[in-house]
Amino acid sequence: MTGELMLGEIVLLGSCVQWLTGMGFALVAVPALVLLLGPAEGVVLANCVAGAICVVGLAGGWRRVRPRAMVPLCLAAALTVPVGSWVARRLPPAALLVFMGALVTVAVVVVMRGVRLPALRGTRGAVAAGAAGGFMNSAAGVGGPPVSLYALNAGWTVREFVPNALFYGVVVNAFSVASNGVPHLGPVRWGVVGTGMVVGASIGRVLADRVPEQRARVLVLLLALAGGLTTLGKGLWGLG
């Protein structure tokens, strides 16, 4: 029962920060899910839950999706998702933990620094961000940071970014689930996951009116950084 409780807490926290800030489920939850369930099951569960959250979140904002930007992002992701899955399947478990921990850590640091690159603008930037996001999502369950950087370099406001990020999340997680499969959890664990999603969303919505957005985003990134470093450390220990 301890495993089920930890699983529920991880999903609850990830769902809460996703609804609180509009981002962060994968960054916060993937390192913990990988350590609890193993790299393969942790990533595909993150793909399933993140995709479901994006579907619900997109319901009220789909009219603000920008097809001109989303088409190259999503097409590029469709091409690289299978590559990420292929790489993840061929790495030994310890090496895969190092790979995932390093990806999460680097992604968080890059987002925190708000890197601005001319190459991440226009159609070429959308293709680059989509390709990187697709690979990272299927290999390590974290596909959002490249899209965040693209939006930053394109000068999008938060209001513009959120519905488009949700749309991308729906598509790239659907591709990733199709490539990686569905996790084998059993009815009890699926019930725990569903409960964690609902409770986390409820808490996140309440906190969204009380916690400043910038402070919440900083907390999310710090939690994600801690998780990435922990996963990286465990992988390096296993290699040693």
RAMOMO-V695702 format. One record per residue. N is the residue number from 1. PSI is psi in radians with two decimals (NA if undefined). NEAR is the number of other ideal C-beta (glycine too) atoms within 12 Angstrom. D_CENTER is the distance of its C-alpha to the mean C-alpha in whole Angstrom. Layout:
n->(N/N)
psi->(PSI/PSI)
near->(NEAR/NEAR)
d_center->(D_CENTER/D_CENTER)
This chain:
n->(1/2/3/4/5/6/7/8/9/10/11/12/13/14/15/16/17/18/19/20/21/22/23/24/25/26/27/28/29/30/31/32/33/34/35/36/37/38/39/40/41/42/43/44/45/46/47/48/49/50/51/52/53/54/55/56/57/58/59/60/61/62/63/64/65/66/67/68/69/70/71/72/73/74/75/76/77/78/79/80/81/82/83/84/85/86/87/88/89/90/91/92/93/94/95/96/97/98/99/100/101/102/103/104/105/106/107/108/109/110/111/112/113/114/115/116/117/118/119/120/121/122/123/124/125/126/127/128/129/130/131/132/133/134/135/136/137/138/139/140/141/142/143/144/145/146/147/148/149/150/151/152/153/154/155/156/157/158/159/160/161/162/163/164/165/166/167/168/169/170/171/172/173/174/175/176/177/178/179/180/181/182/183/184/185/186/187/188/189/190/191/192/193/194/195/196/197/198/199/200/201/202/203/204/205/206/207/208/209/210/211/212/213/214/215/216/217/218/219/220/221/222/223/224/225/226/227/228/229/230/231/232/233/234/235/236/237/238/239/240)
psi->(-0.45/-0.71/-0.73/-0.69/-0.77/-0.71/-0.81/-0.70/-0.69/-0.84/-0.71/-0.84/-0.80/-0.75/-0.68/-0.85/-0.51/-0.79/-0.45/-0.69/-0.19/0.04/2.97/-0.17/-0.92/-0.75/-0.71/-0.75/-0.58/-0.87/-0.74/-0.72/-0.69/-0.72/-0.56/-0.80/-0.20/2.76/-0.83/-0.93/-0.64/-0.74/-0.81/-0.56/-0.72/-0.70/-0.79/-0.86/-0.79/-0.70/-0.73/-0.74/-0.72/-0.67/-0.83/-0.77/-0.56/-0.32/-0.62/-0.03/0.25/-0.39/-0.32/0.13/2.42/1.72/-0.63/-0.64/-0.63/-0.56/-0.93/-0.62/-0.86/-0.65/-0.72/-0.70/-0.68/-0.54/-0.53/-0.28/-0.83/-0.56/-0.77/-0.74/-0.73/-0.80/-0.80/-0.64/-0.38/-0.08/2.44/2.70/-0.81/-0.73/-0.61/-0.67/-0.73/-0.78/-0.83/-0.81/-0.70/-0.72/-0.83/-0.79/-0.84/-0.74/-0.76/-0.79/-0.74/-0.76/-0.72/-0.60/-0.24/0.88/2.33/2.12/2.27/-0.52/-0.28/0.48/2.69/-2.88/-0.69/-0.71/-0.67/-0.71/-0.77/-0.79/-0.75/-0.73/-0.79/-0.74/-0.71/-0.79/-0.84/-0.62/-0.77/-0.51/-0.68/0.04/0.13/1.67/0.00/-0.65/-0.74/-0.63/-0.64/-0.73/-0.68/-0.81/-0.68/-0.79/-0.40/-0.12/0.44/2.54/2.92/-0.70/-0.62/-0.63/-0.79/-0.95/-0.60/-0.66/-0.67/-0.74/-0.81/-0.69/-0.71/-0.87/-0.88/-0.58/-0.57/-0.77/-0.74/-0.71/-0.70/-0.60/-0.69/-0.36/-3.12/2.43/2.58/1.59/-0.54/2.77/-0.69/-0.84/-0.63/-0.66/-0.69/-0.74/-0.80/-0.73/-0.76/-0.68/-0.82/-0.83/-0.75/-0.72/-0.72/-0.77/-0.74/-0.70/-0.66/-0.78/-0.46/-0.51/-0.11/-0.37/2.21/2.39/-0.76/-0.72/-0.68/-0.70/-0.69/-0.74/-0.76/-0.82/-0.65/-0.71/-0.73/-0.70/-0.75/-0.75/-0.74/-0.76/-0.64/-0.79/-0.75/-0.77/-0.73/-0.69/-0.76/-0.65/-0.72/-0.61/-0.55/NA)
near->(10/10/20/23/17/22/37/33/25/38/45/32/37/46/40/35/40/45/35/36/37/34/42/44/51/55/49/44/48/51/43/37/46/42/34/33/31/23/41/30/31/40/49/37/44/53/47/38/48/46/36/33/41/41/22/26/34/27/16/13/24/20/12/22/29/26/19/14/35/35/21/28/46/36/25/35/44/29/23/33/39/23/25/39/32/16/25/38/22/16/26/15/26/23/23/35/37/30/34/48/40/27/45/49/32/28/40/38/22/32/32/23/16/17/21/17/21/12/19/34/22/19/21/20/30/36/29/28/46/40/33/40/49/43/37/44/58/43/41/51/58/54/51/52/43/40/47/43/36/45/37/28/27/28/16/25/14/21/14/23/32/32/30/42/47/36/35/48/49/35/37/49/43/29/34/47/29/23/31/35/19/22/29/15/26/15/11/16/29/23/17/30/39/25/23/37/38/24/23/36/30/18/24/35/23/15/25/22/13/13/22/14/22/13/16/27/30/20/25/39/33/22/32/44/28/23/43/43/26/26/43/32/23/28/32/18/16/20/18/10)
d_center->(26/25/22/21/22/19/17/17/17/13/12/15/13/10/11/14/12/10/13/15/13/11/8/6/6/3/5/8/8/7/10/13/12/13/16/17/17/17/14/15/15/12/9/11/11/7/8/11/10/7/9/12/11/11/14/16/14/16/19/21/19/20/23/21/19/20/21/23/20/17/20/19/16/15/18/17/14/16/18/16/14/17/17/14/15/19/18/16/19/22/21/22/20/21/20/17/16/17/15/12/13/14/11/9/13/14/11/11/15/15/13/16/18/18/19/21/22/24/23/20/22/23/23/23/20/18/18/17/14/13/15/13/9/11/12/9/7/10/11/9/6/4/5/5/8/11/11/11/14/15/16/17/20/21/22/20/20/18/19/19/15/14/15/14/11/11/13/11/8/11/12/10/9/13/14/11/13/16/16/15/17/16/16/20/20/23/24/24/20/19/21/20/16/18/19/17/15/18/19/16/16/20/19/17/19/22/21/20/23/24/22/22/19/19/20/17/14/16/16/12/12/15/13/10/13/15/13/12/16/17/15/17/20/20/20/23/25/25/26/29)
